[in-house]
Amino acid sequence: MQEPSPFIHYALHTMKTHLLIRLASLGTLFAAVAGTAHAQESNYYLGVSAGRSHSQLSEADTTASLFGAGNGASLQSNEQQDTAYKVFGGYQFNRNFGLELGYFNLGQFSYRAASSTGTLNGTYAVDGLNLDLIGTLPLSERFAVFGRIGAQYANTRDSFSGTGTLMPTDASPGKRETNLKLGLGIQYDISSSFQVRAEAERYRINDALDNRADVNVYSLSLVFPFGRKAAAPLAVTAPAVYVAPVVQPAPEPAPVTKVPRPVELAPVAPPPPAPRAPTRVHLAADSLFGYDQAVLGVQGKAALDAFAKSTEGVKFESISVEGHADRLGSAAHNDRLSLQRAEAVKAYLATLPQMQNATINASGKGMTNPLTKPGECVGTKRTKALIDCLQPDRRVDVELTGVR
């Protein structure tokens, strides 16, 4: 079989260009769908990715499977790279774990072999479905690294043509097989409804002749979460901070003009200082943190700045910060989360000038002190309605004592 003509090369290039244009259009569609779902808080997302695939299939092993080990053919040329793409959807259980289902196409790979008695041209095309467990580790408010492990059901379709002794008996073998899939990448949150990923993935595939090898894919993904809302601005009523009263000096005794004998006057003791009654303020955790997160966001820091500004002129002596969680999730998780949130608020308050000299303590109360009443929020399944009902329980209480 002759080498592909320049016209065929041009046609393949044009097809790949059209594919990338269609992927970009699909990304725009996903963005529109995610935008319309913004009013409904959920943990679902859609995504599309495109990149470069690199095959590690051995052409020598494939040729040997077709004609035996002593076929005398040697590799003349090969193309082990192509454009790969993927569309996927997922569900984020919490900030660290999610599940993702997708369709992938790894492209097409080709090679040419020849011997003294004939020639062989072969191509492989691979696509399939994958189901992955995603583990995410936040590095900052917007950056996170993630890894994936899962199973992929790949369909490999071969096409062979030859001459002489290298004429295959089966020109179009195929193979469907489930194998391991791995990946590692980094993610950046551009906004609450748009993320970008850069990722390297490894697919284990079969060449349809029971020879297995890896195909590595390096890609860029656009991810569109459904209905994630930016943290709402924090509405805080300025606390009524206790101000010590000004004690007027006792009036001087009237002068004594005629005293038969010296009189010793008992000293007047100053009145004891009035107790400084602490003021407690409830800060909604949803205004400071993302759901099930303990990293202060930009809106959270702005809210704490606004709260501090409302108490200008007050000299604080002691501040107690308590974190509280709702009843969703395990007690151990909620204890840890509430303490982490309290520590985050404590650390930020300690940077504010008017609070730097105060003694600040932080503690986590978990789900032991809810504000919602028993029977008020019914259910155990993590639905939007139940999450919204339990919102008062997700809070950070700040108790302040100071003088103006």
C-alpha positions as CSV (number, residue, x, y, z in Angstrom):
1,M,0.0,0.0,0.0
2,Q,1.3,3.5,-1.0
3,E,2.1,6.3,1.5
4,P,-0.9,8.6,2.1
5,S,-1.0,11.5,-0.4
6,P,-0.6,15.2,0.6
7,F,-4.4,15.5,0.0
8,I,-5.1,12.9,2.7
9,H,-2.8,14.6,5.1
10,Y,-4.6,17.9,4.5
11,A,-8.0,16.2,4.9
12,L,-6.9,14.7,8.3
13,H,-5.6,18.1,9.5
14,T,-8.9,19.8,8.5
15,M,-10.9,17.1,10.3
16,K,-8.9,17.7,13.5
17,T,-9.3,21.5,13.2
18,H,-13.1,21.0,12.9
19,L,-13.0,18.7,15.9
20,L,-11.3,21.4,18.1
21,I,-13.8,24.0,16.9
22,R,-16.7,21.7,17.9
23,L,-15.1,21.1,21.3
24,A,-14.9,24.9,21.8
25,S,-18.6,25.2,20.8
26,L,-19.5,22.4,23.2
27,G,-17.6,24.3,26.0
28,T,-19.7,27.4,25.3
29,L,-22.8,25.3,25.5
30,F,-21.7,23.8,28.9
31,A,-21.1,27.3,30.2
32,A,-24.6,28.4,29.2
33,V,-26.1,25.3,30.8
34,A,-24.2,25.9,34.0
35,G,-25.3,29.5,34.0
36,T,-29.0,28.6,33.8
37,A,-28.5,26.2,36.7
38,H,-26.9,28.8,38.8
39,A,-30.1,29.4,40.8
40,Q,-30.0,25.8,42.0
41,E,-27.2,25.0,44.5
42,S,-25.7,21.6,43.6
43,N,-22.4,19.7,43.5
44,Y,-22.7,18.5,39.8
45,Y,-20.4,19.7,37.0
46,L,-19.8,19.2,33.3
47,G,-16.6,19.5,31.4
48,V,-14.8,19.1,28.1
49,S,-11.1,18.6,27.4
50,A,-8.7,18.4,24.4
51,G,-5.0,17.6,24.2
52,R,-2.3,15.3,22.8
53,S,-2.2,11.5,23.0
54,H,1.0,9.5,22.9
55,S,0.8,5.8,22.2
56,Q,3.3,3.3,23.6
57,L,1.9,0.3,21.5
58,S,4.6,-1.9,20.1
59,E,4.3,-2.3,16.3
60,A,6.7,-5.2,16.4
61,D,4.4,-7.1,18.8
62,T,1.3,-6.3,16.7
63,T,3.1,-7.6,13.5
64,A,4.3,-10.7,15.3
65,S,0.7,-11.4,16.5
66,L,-0.5,-11.2,12.9
67,F,2.2,-13.2,11.1
68,G,4.3,-14.9,13.8
69,A,7.7,-14.0,15.3
70,G,9.8,-14.9,12.3
71,N,7.9,-12.7,9.7
72,G,11.0,-10.8,8.8
73,A,9.2,-7.4,8.7
74,S,10.8,-4.3,10.0
75,L,9.3,-0.9,11.0
76,Q,9.4,1.7,8.2
77,S,7.4,4.5,9.7
78,N,4.9,5.2,12.4
79,E,2.7,7.9,13.9
80,Q,2.2,7.5,17.6
81,Q,0.6,10.9,18.4
82,D,-2.8,12.3,17.7
83,T,-5.5,14.7,19.0
84,A,-7.5,13.3,22.0
85,Y,-10.6,14.7,23.5
86,K,-13.0,13.9,26.3
87,V,-16.5,15.0,27.6
88,F,-17.4,14.3,31.2
89,G,-19.7,15.0,34.1
90,G,-19.2,14.5,37.8
91,Y,-20.5,14.9,41.3
92,Q,-18.4,16.4,44.1
93,F,-19.3,14.7,47.4
94,N,-17.2,17.2,49.4
95,R,-14.1,19.4,49.0
96,N,-11.8,16.3,48.8
97,F,-13.7,13.6,46.9
98,G,-15.8,13.3,43.7
99,L,-16.9,10.8,41.1
100,E,-16.6,11.4,37.4
101,L,-18.1,9.7,34.3
102,G,-16.8,10.5,30.8
103,Y,-16.5,9.5,27.1
104,F,-13.0,9.7,25.7
105,N,-11.5,9.4,22.2
106,L,-7.7,8.9,22.1
107,G,-7.4,9.4,18.4
108,Q,-5.8,7.2,15.7
109,F,-2.3,5.8,15.5
110,S,-0.7,4.2,12.4
111,Y,2.5,2.4,11.2
112,R,4.1,0.9,8.2
113,A,6.2,-2.3,8.1
114,A,8.0,-4.0,5.2
115,S,9.9,-7.2,4.5
116,S,11.5,-8.6,1.4
117,T,8.3,-10.3,0.5
118,G,5.6,-7.7,1.2
119,T,4.4,-4.5,3.0
120,L,1.9,-3.9,5.9
121,N,0.0,-0.8,6.8
122,G,-1.9,-0.7,10.1
123,T,-4.0,1.8,12.1
124,Y,-5.5,1.7,15.6
125,A,-8.4,3.9,16.7
126,V,-9.4,4.0,20.4
127,D,-12.4,5.4,22.3
128,G,-14.5,4.4,25.3
129,L,-16.1,5.2,28.6
130,N,-14.4,5.9,32.0
131,L,-15.5,6.0,35.6
132,D,-13.0,7.7,38.0
133,L,-12.7,8.5,41.7
134,I,-11.3,12.1,42.0
135,G,-9.3,13.1,45.1
136,T,-8.7,16.9,45.4
137,L,-6.2,18.8,47.7
138,P,-6.8,22.6,47.9
139,L,-3.6,24.6,48.0
140,S,-5.2,28.0,48.3
141,E,-8.6,29.7,47.8
142,R,-8.4,29.0,44.0
143,F,-5.6,26.5,43.3
144,A,-5.9,22.8,44.0
145,V,-4.1,19.6,42.9
146,F,-6.0,16.4,42.1
147,G,-5.5,12.8,41.2
148,R,-7.7,10.2,39.7
149,I,-8.0,6.4,39.7
150,G,-10.6,4.5,37.9
151,A,-11.7,2.0,35.3
152,Q,-12.0,2.6,31.5
153,Y,-13.9,0.5,29.0
154,A,-12.0,1.0,25.8
155,N,-12.9,0.0,22.2
156,T,-9.9,-0.6,19.9
157,R,-10.6,-0.8,16.2
158,D,-7.7,-1.9,13.9
159,S,-7.4,-1.7,10.2
160,F,-4.7,-3.6,8.2
161,S,-3.8,-3.8,4.6
162,G,-0.8,-5.6,3.1
163,T,0.9,-7.2,0.1
164,G,2.7,-10.4,-0.5
165,T,3.3,-12.5,2.6
166,L,2.2,-9.6,4.8
167,M,-1.4,-9.8,3.8
168,P,-3.4,-10.2,7.0
169,T,-6.2,-12.8,7.3
170,D,-8.3,-10.5,9.4
171,A,-8.1,-6.9,8.1
172,S,-10.3,-5.3,10.8
173,P,-9.9,-6.9,14.2
174,G,-11.5,-5.1,17.2
175,K,-11.3,-5.5,21.0
176,R,-13.4,-4.2,23.9
177,E,-11.7,-4.4,27.3
178,T,-11.8,-2.9,30.8
179,N,-8.5,-1.7,32.1
180,L,-7.0,0.7,34.7
181,K,-6.9,4.5,34.3
182,L,-4.8,7.0,36.2
183,G,-4.3,10.8,36.2
184,L,-2.8,13.7,37.9
185,G,-3.4,17.5,37.4
186,I,-3.8,21.0,38.8
187,Q,-7.0,23.0,38.9
188,Y,-7.6,26.8,39.0
189,D,-11.0,28.3,39.9
190,I,-11.5,31.3,37.7
191,S,-15.0,31.9,39.2
192,S,-17.6,29.9,41.1
193,S,-19.0,28.6,37.8
194,F,-15.8,28.2,35.7
195,Q,-12.7,26.2,36.3
196,V,-9.6,25.3,34.2
197,R,-7.6,22.0,34.6
198,A,-4.2,20.9,33.2
199,E,-3.8,17.1,33.4
200,A,-1.8,14.1,32.5
201,E,-3.7,10.8,32.2
202,R,-2.6,7.2,31.4
203,Y,-4.9,4.7,29.7
204,R,-4.1,1.0,29.6
205,I,-5.4,-0.4,26.3
206,N,-5.4,-3.6,24.1
207,D,-4.3,-3.4,20.5
208,A,-7.1,-5.8,19.5
209,L,-4.5,-8.6,19.2
210,D,-4.0,-9.1,23.0
211,N,-0.9,-6.9,23.2
212,R,-1.3,-4.3,26.0
213,A,0.4,-0.9,26.4
214,D,-0.2,2.6,27.7
215,V,-1.6,5.6,25.9
216,N,-0.6,8.9,27.7
217,V,-2.8,12.0,27.3
218,Y,-1.8,15.6,28.2
219,S,-4.8,17.8,28.1
220,L,-6.5,21.1,29.1
221,S,-10.0,21.0,30.4
222,L,-12.8,23.5,30.9
223,V,-15.1,22.6,33.9
224,F,-18.5,24.2,34.6
225,P,-19.9,23.6,38.1
226,F,-23.7,23.8,38.4
227,G,-25.2,26.5,40.7
228,R,-22.2,27.2,42.9
229,K,-22.8,30.6,44.5
230,A,-20.2,33.1,45.6
231,A,-20.2,33.7,49.4
232,A,-23.0,36.1,50.3
233,P,-21.9,39.4,51.9
234,L,-21.9,39.2,55.7
235,A,-24.6,41.3,57.4
236,V,-23.4,42.1,60.9
237,T,-25.0,44.4,63.4
238,A,-22.4,46.4,65.2
239,P,-22.0,44.9,68.7
240,A,-22.9,46.9,71.7
241,V,-19.5,46.9,73.3
242,Y,-19.3,47.7,77.0
243,V,-17.7,51.1,77.7
244,A,-16.6,51.7,81.2
245,P,-18.4,54.7,82.9
246,V,-16.4,57.8,83.8
247,V,-16.2,58.0,87.6
248,Q,-16.6,61.5,89.0
249,P,-14.2,62.4,91.8
250,A,-15.8,62.6,95.3
251,P,-16.5,66.2,96.4
252,E,-14.0,67.8,98.8
253,P,-15.2,68.0,102.4
254,A,-16.3,71.5,103.6
255,P,-13.6,73.4,105.5
256,V,-13.8,73.1,109.3
257,T,-13.2,76.4,111.0
258,K,-13.5,75.4,114.7
259,V,-12.6,72.0,115.8
260,P,-12.5,71.1,119.5
261,R,-10.1,68.3,118.7
262,P,-8.6,66.7,115.7
263,V,-11.0,64.4,113.9
264,E,-9.7,61.5,111.9
265,L,-11.8,60.9,108.7
266,A,-12.0,57.4,107.2
267,P,-10.8,57.3,103.6
268,V,-13.6,56.9,101.0
269,A,-13.0,53.8,98.9
270,P,-13.6,54.3,95.2
271,P,-16.5,52.3,93.8
272,P,-15.5,49.0,92.3
273,P,-15.3,48.9,88.5
274,A,-18.4,47.7,86.7
275,P,-18.0,44.3,85.1
276,R,-17.3,44.2,81.4
277,A,-20.1,42.2,80.0
278,P,-19.0,40.3,76.9
279,T,-20.8,40.8,73.6
280,R,-21.5,37.7,71.4
281,V,-21.9,38.0,67.6
282,H,-23.1,35.2,65.3
283,L,-21.2,35.1,61.9
284,A,-22.8,32.9,59.2
285,A,-20.2,30.4,58.1
286,D,-21.6,30.4,54.5
287,S,-20.6,34.1,54.3
288,L,-17.0,33.3,55.4
289,F,-16.3,30.0,53.8
290,G,-17.3,27.8,50.9
291,Y,-19.5,24.9,51.8
292,D,-17.6,22.2,53.8
293,Q,-14.4,24.3,53.6
294,A,-12.3,26.1,56.1
295,V,-10.2,28.5,54.0
296,L,-11.3,32.1,54.2
297,G,-12.3,33.4,50.8
298,V,-12.0,37.0,49.5
299,Q,-15.6,37.7,50.5
300,G,-15.0,36.2,54.0
301,K,-12.0,38.4,54.6
302,A,-13.9,41.5,53.3
303,A,-16.8,40.6,55.7
304,L,-14.4,40.4,58.7
305,D,-12.9,43.7,57.7
306,A,-16.3,45.3,57.6
307,F,-17.1,43.8,61.0
308,A,-13.9,45.2,62.5
309,K,-14.6,48.6,61.0
310,S,-17.9,48.7,62.8
311,T,-16.1,48.4,66.1
312,E,-13.6,51.2,65.5
313,G,-12.5,53.0,68.7
314,V,-12.9,50.0,70.9
315,K,-9.9,48.6,72.7
316,F,-10.4,44.8,72.9
317,E,-9.1,42.8,75.9
318,S,-10.3,39.3,75.1
319,I,-11.9,37.6,72.1
320,S,-13.3,34.1,72.1
321,V,-14.0,32.4,68.7
322,E,-16.2,29.3,68.5
323,G,-16.8,27.3,65.3
324,H,-20.1,25.4,64.9
325,A,-21.2,22.9,62.2
326,D,-24.6,21.4,61.1
327,R,-25.5,17.8,61.7
328,L,-24.7,16.6,58.2
329,G,-21.6,14.4,58.1
330,S,-19.8,12.5,60.9
331,A,-19.2,14.0,64.3
332,A,-15.4,13.7,63.9
333,H,-15.5,15.5,60.6
334,N,-17.7,18.3,62.0
335,D,-15.5,18.7,65.1
336,R,-12.5,19.1,62.9
337,L,-14.2,21.4,60.4
338,S,-15.6,23.7,63.1
339,L,-12.2,24.0,64.8
340,Q,-10.4,24.7,61.5
341,R,-12.9,27.5,60.8
342,A,-12.5,29.0,64.3
343,E,-8.7,28.9,63.9
344,A,-9.0,30.6,60.5
345,V,-11.1,33.5,61.9
346,K,-8.8,33.8,64.9
347,A,-5.7,34.0,62.7
348,Y,-7.3,36.8,60.6
349,L,-8.6,38.8,63.5
350,A,-5.1,38.7,65.0
351,T,-3.8,40.6,62.0
352,L,-6.2,43.6,62.6
353,P,-4.5,46.5,64.4
354,Q,-7.3,47.1,67.0
355,M,-7.3,43.4,68.0
356,Q,-3.6,42.6,68.0
357,N,-3.2,43.2,71.8
358,A,-6.3,41.2,72.7
359,T,-6.1,37.6,73.9
360,I,-7.8,35.5,71.3
361,N,-8.9,31.9,71.9
362,A,-10.4,29.5,69.3
363,S,-12.4,26.3,69.8
364,G,-14.6,23.9,67.8
365,K,-18.0,22.8,69.0
366,G,-18.9,20.6,66.1
367,M,-22.6,20.0,65.9
368,T,-23.3,20.0,69.7
369,N,-24.9,23.4,69.9
370,P,-27.4,24.0,67.0
371,L,-29.6,27.0,66.7
372,T,-32.3,25.1,64.8
373,K,-34.9,23.4,66.9
374,P,-35.5,19.6,66.9
375,G,-37.9,18.7,64.1
376,E,-37.4,22.0,62.4
377,C,-35.2,20.6,59.6
378,V,-36.4,17.1,58.6
379,G,-34.3,14.6,56.7
380,T,-30.8,13.1,56.6
381,K,-30.1,13.2,52.9
382,R,-27.8,16.1,51.8
383,T,-30.4,18.0,49.7
384,K,-30.4,21.7,48.9
385,A,-33.5,22.3,51.0
386,L,-32.0,20.6,54.1
387,I,-28.6,22.4,53.6
388,D,-30.5,25.7,53.5
389,C,-32.6,24.9,56.5
390,L,-29.5,24.0,58.6
391,Q,-27.7,27.2,57.6
392,P,-28.1,28.9,61.1
393,D,-26.1,25.9,62.6
394,R,-23.1,26.6,60.4
395,R,-21.7,29.6,62.1
396,V,-18.7,31.2,63.9
397,D,-19.6,32.9,67.2
398,V,-17.3,35.7,68.3
399,E,-17.5,36.9,71.9
400,L,-15.7,40.2,72.6
401,T,-14.8,42.2,75.7
402,G,-13.4,45.7,75.5
403,V,-13.6,49.4,76.4
404,R,-14.0,52.5,74.3
